Amino acid sequence: MLNPVVMKSDLLFSLRDTLRSESFVEVVTPTLRKADLGPGRRVPVDLEEGRFLRAMIGPALRVVLEHHRRVFEIGPCFRPEKPDDLHAPEFQMLDLYAAGEDFEFLFALAERLVTPHLRYAPQRVSVSGHIRDLFGIDLHREPLGDLPVQMAAHLNLGAEVPFKTVLGQFIERELETQSEGAALLLTEYPVGGDEPCARLSPGTVAVLNRFELLVDGVEVIHGYEDEPDGAAFAQRARAVDLYDDEQALAWQAINAGRVPATSVGLGIGIERLCMAASGIKDITVFQQSTQF
């Protein structure tokens, strides 16, 4: 019989062991953050000067690259949204950053970290390739053009719906459903989505070096190569209303020469990985203590 406490412990040991063998060091960044990222993005805490519970570990972790070229953290994050079977108000994330590495390094590292725990062999699926086949737009060679309008019409959404939202729903309906009974590594995301910090793939017009792992319809991992061009990153982030104070602080450190601009980042939902490993689609099973 499955013991979820033992499974989670073994999984955490394996992740740490693999990362230590790859010369990563474990660090701790603040759970309480100063930056208010806007309505609904962080849970406020009533402390002196006001604080907010982090919803993700980066980009504060990226700044720690000033002290070591490969860093990771495993710690709690908090969701302001209503919980359900796949989302908990408090959950654990593993985030890592590595300086001077490229997208293929990150992809291979992600596979080494999680493949031993998956029930299916991961298969690569190109989001841009799916878009090309469906809409006839090759984002390796062409800009978005009228893709947002075509995609919104395909989903029966109004033309006023932001492309970030349209793209998210497109991936959910068209690709996430293909991961039932499988593990899909989605790659080659188009620009305009909810990960503007990902680097524009060299030699392409509108494709990002970003990937996600979906298992049985559930996102388990997201990873990306950081955009080394600060102006390009800020422009894309502001276009989707995702440029915030913490990212500005990170870029101040990069521009000052304390933090390298070339790096890769990866996030793994610990309970989500336990779900993928066990086939249990209930995140509460892997919350090890009663919610007092």
C-alpha positions as CSV (number, residue, x, y, z in Angstrom):
1,M,0.0,0.0,0.0
2,L,1.2,3.5,-0.9
3,N,2.6,5.5,2.0
4,P,2.5,9.1,0.8
5,V,4.8,10.3,3.6
6,V,7.5,7.8,2.6
7,M,7.0,8.5,-1.1
8,K,7.5,12.2,-0.7
9,S,10.5,11.8,1.5
10,D,12.2,9.4,-0.9
11,L,11.4,11.7,-3.8
12,L,12.9,14.7,-2.0
13,F,16.0,12.7,-1.2
14,S,16.4,11.7,-4.8
15,L,16.0,15.3,-6.1
16,R,18.5,16.6,-3.6
17,D,21.0,13.8,-4.3
18,T,20.8,14.4,-8.1
19,L,21.3,18.1,-7.7
20,R,24.2,17.8,-5.3
21,S,25.9,15.4,-7.7
22,E,25.5,18.2,-10.3
23,S,27.3,20.7,-8.0
24,F,24.1,22.6,-7.0
25,V,24.0,24.0,-3.5
26,E,20.8,24.4,-1.5
27,V,19.9,27.8,-0.3
28,V,16.9,29.6,1.4
29,T,15.3,32.8,0.2
30,P,12.6,34.7,2.1
31,T,9.1,33.3,2.2
32,L,7.8,36.7,3.2
33,R,8.3,39.2,0.3
34,K,8.1,43.0,0.3
35,A,6.8,43.3,-3.3
36,D,3.0,43.5,-3.9
37,L,2.7,42.1,-7.4
38,G,-0.9,43.2,-7.8
39,P,-4.5,42.1,-7.0
40,G,-4.8,38.4,-6.4
41,R,-1.2,37.4,-7.0
42,R,0.1,37.2,-3.4
43,V,-1.4,36.7,0.0
44,P,-0.9,39.7,2.3
45,V,0.5,39.2,5.8
46,D,-0.1,41.7,8.7
47,L,3.5,42.4,9.7
48,E,5.4,45.7,10.2
49,E,5.6,47.6,6.9
50,G,3.5,44.9,5.3
51,R,4.6,41.6,3.7
52,F,3.3,39.1,1.2
53,L,3.6,35.3,1.1
54,R,5.5,34.2,-2.0
55,A,3.5,32.4,-4.7
56,M,6.8,31.2,-6.3
57,I,10.4,31.1,-5.3
58,G,12.1,33.0,-8.2
59,P,13.3,35.6,-9.1
60,A,14.9,36.1,-5.7
61,L,16.6,32.8,-6.2
62,R,18.2,34.0,-9.4
63,V,19.9,36.8,-7.5
64,V,21.7,34.2,-5.4
65,L,23.7,33.3,-8.5
66,E,25.9,36.2,-7.3
67,H,27.3,33.8,-4.7
68,H,27.3,30.4,-6.5
69,R,26.7,29.4,-10.1
70,R,24.3,26.6,-9.4
71,V,21.6,27.0,-6.7
72,F,18.3,25.4,-5.7
73,E,15.7,25.8,-3.0
74,I,12.9,23.5,-1.8
75,G,10.3,25.4,0.2
76,P,6.7,26.5,0.7
77,C,4.7,28.7,-1.6
78,F,1.2,30.0,-1.2
79,R,-1.8,30.4,-3.5
80,P,-4.5,33.1,-3.0
81,E,-7.0,31.2,-5.2
82,K,-9.6,28.8,-3.9
83,P,-8.1,25.3,-3.5
84,D,-9.2,22.2,-5.3
85,D,-7.9,18.6,-5.9
86,L,-4.9,19.9,-7.9
87,H,-4.2,23.2,-6.0
88,A,-3.5,23.7,-2.4
89,P,-3.3,27.0,-0.5
90,E,0.2,25.9,0.7
91,F,2.5,23.7,-1.4
92,Q,6.1,22.9,-1.9
93,M,8.2,23.9,-4.9
94,L,11.7,23.0,-6.0
95,D,13.3,25.9,-7.9
96,L,16.8,26.1,-9.3
97,Y,19.0,28.4,-11.4
98,A,22.2,27.6,-13.1
99,A,24.5,30.3,-14.6
100,G,26.2,30.0,-18.0
101,E,24.1,27.0,-19.1
102,D,21.7,26.7,-22.1
103,F,18.3,25.3,-22.8
104,E,19.5,21.8,-23.8
105,F,21.4,21.5,-20.5
106,L,18.2,22.4,-18.6
107,F,16.1,20.0,-20.6
108,A,18.5,17.1,-19.9
109,L,18.7,18.0,-16.2
110,A,14.9,18.0,-15.9
111,E,14.8,14.6,-17.4
112,R,17.4,13.2,-15.0
113,L,15.5,14.7,-12.0
114,V,12.0,13.5,-12.8
115,T,12.1,10.6,-15.3
116,P,12.9,8.0,-12.5
117,H,9.7,9.0,-10.8
118,L,7.3,8.9,-13.8
119,R,5.1,6.0,-14.9
120,Y,5.4,7.0,-18.6
121,A,8.4,7.9,-20.8
122,P,8.2,11.6,-21.6
123,Q,7.4,12.6,-25.2
124,R,8.3,15.9,-26.7
125,V,5.5,18.0,-28.4
126,S,6.2,21.4,-30.0
127,V,3.5,24.0,-29.3
128,S,4.7,26.0,-32.2
129,G,4.6,22.9,-34.4
130,H,1.0,22.4,-33.4
131,I,0.2,26.0,-34.2
132,R,1.8,25.7,-37.6
133,D,-0.2,22.6,-38.5
134,L,-3.5,24.1,-37.3
135,F,-3.1,27.8,-38.4
136,G,-0.4,27.7,-41.1
137,I,1.8,30.2,-39.2
138,D,5.5,29.2,-38.8
139,L,6.6,31.1,-35.7
140,H,10.2,30.1,-36.4
141,R,10.1,32.4,-39.4
142,E,7.1,34.6,-38.9
143,P,5.8,37.0,-36.2
144,L,2.5,36.3,-34.4
145,G,0.6,38.3,-37.1
146,D,-3.1,37.5,-36.8
147,L,-2.6,34.4,-34.8
148,P,-4.2,35.9,-31.7
149,V,-7.4,36.6,-33.7
150,Q,-7.4,33.2,-35.4
151,M,-6.8,31.3,-32.1
152,A,-9.5,33.2,-30.3
153,A,-12.0,32.4,-33.1
154,H,-10.9,28.8,-33.0
155,L,-11.8,28.7,-29.3
156,N,-15.0,30.8,-29.7
157,L,-13.5,33.6,-27.6
158,G,-13.9,37.3,-28.3
159,A,-11.2,39.2,-30.1
160,E,-10.9,41.4,-26.9
161,V,-9.6,38.5,-24.8
162,P,-5.8,39.0,-24.2
163,F,-3.6,36.7,-26.2
164,K,-2.0,35.5,-22.9
165,T,-5.4,34.1,-21.8
166,V,-6.2,32.8,-25.3
167,L,-2.9,30.9,-25.5
168,G,-3.4,29.4,-22.1
169,Q,-6.8,28.1,-23.0
170,F,-5.5,26.8,-26.4
171,I,-2.8,24.8,-24.7
172,E,-5.2,23.5,-22.1
173,R,-7.8,22.3,-24.6
174,E,-5.5,21.2,-27.5
175,L,-2.5,19.8,-25.7
176,E,-3.1,19.1,-22.1
177,T,-5.8,16.6,-23.0
178,Q,-3.2,14.6,-24.9
179,S,-1.3,14.0,-21.7
180,E,-4.0,11.8,-20.2
181,G,-2.2,8.4,-19.7
182,A,1.1,10.0,-20.9
183,A,3.8,12.4,-20.0
184,L,4.3,15.3,-22.5
185,L,7.2,17.7,-22.6
186,L,5.7,20.8,-24.3
187,T,8.4,22.9,-26.0
188,E,8.7,25.8,-28.3
189,Y,6.1,28.1,-26.8
190,P,5.2,31.2,-28.7
191,V,5.9,34.7,-27.4
192,G,3.0,36.5,-25.7
193,G,2.3,33.9,-23.0
194,D,2.7,34.0,-19.2
195,E,6.5,33.3,-19.2
196,P,8.1,36.5,-20.7
197,C,11.4,35.9,-19.0
198,A,12.1,33.0,-21.4
199,R,14.7,33.6,-24.1
200,L,13.7,34.1,-27.7
201,S,15.1,31.0,-29.4
202,P,18.1,31.9,-31.5
203,G,17.3,32.0,-35.2
204,T,13.5,32.2,-34.6
205,V,11.1,35.1,-34.8
206,A,8.5,34.3,-32.1
207,V,9.5,31.0,-30.3
208,L,10.7,30.9,-26.7
209,N,13.2,28.5,-25.1
210,R,10.6,27.3,-22.6
211,F,9.1,23.9,-21.7
212,E,6.5,22.3,-19.4
213,L,6.0,18.7,-18.4
214,L,2.4,17.5,-18.2
215,V,1.5,14.2,-16.7
216,D,-2.1,12.9,-16.8
217,G,-3.3,16.4,-17.6
218,V,-1.4,18.0,-14.7
219,E,1.5,20.5,-15.0
220,V,4.5,19.2,-13.0
221,I,7.5,21.2,-14.3
222,H,8.2,24.4,-16.0
223,G,11.6,25.5,-17.2
224,Y,13.2,28.1,-19.4
225,E,16.4,29.7,-20.6
226,D,16.5,33.2,-19.2
227,E,16.3,36.1,-21.7
228,P,19.8,37.7,-21.5
229,D,18.6,41.0,-23.1
230,G,17.1,43.1,-20.3
231,A,15.3,45.5,-22.6
232,A,13.7,42.7,-24.6
233,F,12.6,40.9,-21.4
234,A,11.1,44.1,-20.0
235,Q,9.3,44.8,-23.2
236,R,7.7,41.3,-23.4
237,A,6.9,41.3,-19.7
238,R,5.2,44.7,-19.7
239,A,3.2,43.7,-22.8
240,V,1.5,40.9,-20.7
241,D,1.4,42.9,-17.5
242,L,4.0,40.7,-15.8
243,Y,6.9,43.1,-15.1
244,D,7.2,43.5,-11.4
245,D,9.4,45.0,-8.7
246,E,11.3,41.7,-8.0
247,Q,12.2,41.3,-11.6
248,A,13.4,44.9,-11.7
249,L,15.7,44.2,-8.6
250,A,17.1,41.1,-10.3
251,W,17.9,43.1,-13.4
252,Q,19.6,45.8,-11.3
253,A,21.9,43.1,-10.0
254,I,22.5,41.8,-13.5
255,N,23.2,45.3,-14.9
256,A,25.6,46.0,-12.0
257,G,27.6,42.9,-13.0
258,R,26.9,41.0,-9.8
259,V,24.6,38.3,-11.4
260,P,25.2,36.7,-14.8
261,A,22.6,37.5,-17.4
262,T,23.0,34.0,-19.0
263,S,21.2,31.4,-16.9
264,V,18.5,28.8,-16.9
265,G,15.7,28.2,-14.4
266,L,13.5,25.3,-13.4
267,G,10.5,24.8,-11.1
268,I,9.0,21.5,-9.9
269,G,5.9,21.1,-7.9
270,I,6.8,18.5,-5.3
271,E,3.2,17.4,-4.5
272,R,2.5,17.5,-8.2
273,L,5.5,15.1,-8.9
274,C,4.2,12.8,-6.2
275,M,0.8,12.8,-7.9
276,A,2.5,12.0,-11.3
277,A,4.5,9.2,-9.7
278,S,1.5,7.6,-7.9
279,G,-1.4,8.3,-10.3
280,I,-3.3,10.0,-7.5
281,K,-5.0,13.2,-8.6
282,D,-5.5,14.6,-5.1
283,I,-2.9,17.0,-3.8
284,T,-4.1,16.7,-0.2
285,V,-2.9,13.1,0.0
286,F,0.7,14.5,-0.1
287,Q,0.3,17.2,2.5
288,Q,2.1,15.4,5.3
289,S,0.5,17.1,8.3
290,T,-3.0,17.9,9.4
291,Q,-3.9,21.5,8.3
292,F,-4.2,23.0,11.8
